[in-house]
């Protein structure tokens, strides 16, 4: 009688760890430092479908923001004394944005500045009107009905 027992030998099968620089995976990095596990899509610049909507790579130097646009925006140098001048400036700016010559960021800054100019025109007009009267501003309540007592 054979008394030897064949004991099963446990072998450890090595599992390959995911490669950190796997080009087939989405390159998006979460805030905790971990990388997205979904496969990247070549049509979406290597990102997965969900992260390609969040991360849109912009072309390098698509706009030259240091270009002098004064000949196009200000054909005759204006002091922006009237709202008509500001309106014409904004119309020219719109044309340059739609042609792709001005970045949307630069256009929004220029539009904000012209908005401040318009507000300053109103403030100057109000101050001049008060100075001409040379009296404090009064409010007339003559058209209001009096409450019944």
C-alpha positions in Angstrom: 0.0 0.0 0.0 1.2 3.4 -1.0 0.9 5.9 1.8 2.3 8.9 0.1 -0.2 11.6 -0.7 0.1 13.9 -3.6 -0.4 17.4 -2.2 -1.6 20.0 -4.6 1.1 22.6 -5.1 -0.3 26.1 -5.0 1.2 28.3 -7.6 0.8 32.0 -7.8 -0.1 33.3 -11.2 1.3 36.8 -11.7 -1.2 39.4 -12.8 0.2 42.1 -15.0 -0.3 45.6 -13.5 -1.8 48.2 -15.9 0.9 50.3 -17.6 0.7 53.9 -16.6 1.7 55.2 -20.0 -0.7 53.0 -22.0 -1.5 55.0 -25.1 -4.8 53.1 -25.7 -6.2 54.5 -22.4 -7.8 57.9 -21.9 -5.1 60.4 -20.7 -7.5 62.3 -18.3 -6.1 62.6 -14.8 -8.5 62.9 -11.9 -8.0 65.3 -9.0 -6.7 62.4 -6.8 -4.0 61.7 -9.3 -5.5 58.6 -10.9 -5.9 58.1 -14.6 -9.1 57.3 -16.4 -9.4 53.6 -17.2 -11.6 53.9 -20.3 -10.1 53.4 -23.7 -9.1 56.5 -25.5 -10.6 57.3 -28.9 -8.4 58.6 -31.7 -11.3 60.8 -33.0 -11.4 62.6 -29.6 -7.6 63.3 -29.4 -7.1 60.2 -27.3 -9.7 60.9 -24.6 -12.7 58.8 -23.9 -16.1 60.0 -25.0 -17.0 61.4 -21.5 -13.7 63.3 -21.0 -13.4 64.6 -24.6 -16.4 66.8 -23.9 -14.7 68.2 -20.8 -11.2 68.7 -22.2 -11.2 70.4 -25.6 -7.6 71.1 -26.8 -7.3 74.4 -28.5 -4.9 74.9 -31.3 -1.7 76.6 -30.3 -1.6 80.3 -31.0 -4.9 80.4 -32.9 -5.2 84.1 -32.1 -2.5 86.7 -32.0 -3.7 88.9 -29.2 -0.9 91.4 -29.5 -1.9 92.4 -33.1 -2.6 96.1 -33.6 -6.3 96.3 -34.6 -6.7 100.1 -34.4 -6.8 100.6 -38.2 -9.7 98.2 -38.4 -11.6 99.2 -35.3 -10.9 102.9 -35.4 -10.6 104.1 -39.0 -10.9 107.7 -37.9 -9.5 108.2 -34.5 -12.5 108.8 -32.3 -12.8 110.1 -28.8 -15.9 108.0 -28.1 -17.8 111.2 -27.2 -21.2 109.8 -28.2 -22.9 106.5 -28.0 -22.9 106.4 -31.8 -19.1 106.1 -31.8 -19.3 103.2 -29.3 -22.0 101.5 -31.4 -19.8 101.8 -34.6 -16.8 100.4 -32.7 -18.9 97.4 -31.5 -20.1 96.8 -35.0 -16.6 96.7 -36.3 -15.5 94.4 -33.4 -18.3 92.0 -34.3 -17.1 91.8 -37.9 -13.5 91.0 -36.7 -14.7 88.3 -34.3 -16.8 86.6 -37.0 -13.9 86.7 -39.4 -11.7 85.0 -36.7 -9.2 87.9 -36.4 -10.0 88.6 -32.8 -10.2 86.1 -30.0 -13.5 85.9 -28.1 -11.6 86.7 -24.9 -10.1 89.9 -26.3 -13.4 90.9 -27.8 -15.2 90.5 -24.5 -12.6 92.7 -22.8 -13.0 95.4 -25.5 -16.8 95.2 -25.2 -16.6 95.5 -21.4 -14.4 98.7 -21.8 -16.9 100.2 -24.2 -19.7 99.4 -21.8 -17.8 101.3 -19.1 -17.5 104.2 -21.5 -21.2 104.3 -22.1 -21.9 104.3 -18.3 -19.4 107.2 -17.9 -21.2 109.2 -20.6 -24.5 108.8 -18.6 -22.8 109.9 -15.4 -21.2 112.9 -17.1 -24.5 114.0 -18.5 -26.2 113.7 -15.1 -23.5 115.7 -13.4 -23.7 118.4 -16.0 -27.5 118.6 -15.7 -27.2 119.0 -11.9 -24.5 121.6 -12.3 -26.5 123.6 -14.7 -29.5 123.8 -12.3 -27.1 124.6 -9.5 -29.6 123.3 -7.1 -30.0 119.9 -5.3 -31.8 117.2 -7.0 -35.5 117.1 -6.0 -38.2 114.5 -6.6 -41.7 115.6 -7.4 -44.4 113.4 -5.8 -47.3 115.6 -7.2 -48.7 112.8 -9.4 -49.1 110.3 -6.5 -52.5 109.9 -4.9 -52.7 110.5 -1.2 -53.8 107.7 1.0 -57.4 107.8 2.3 -57.6 108.7 6.0 
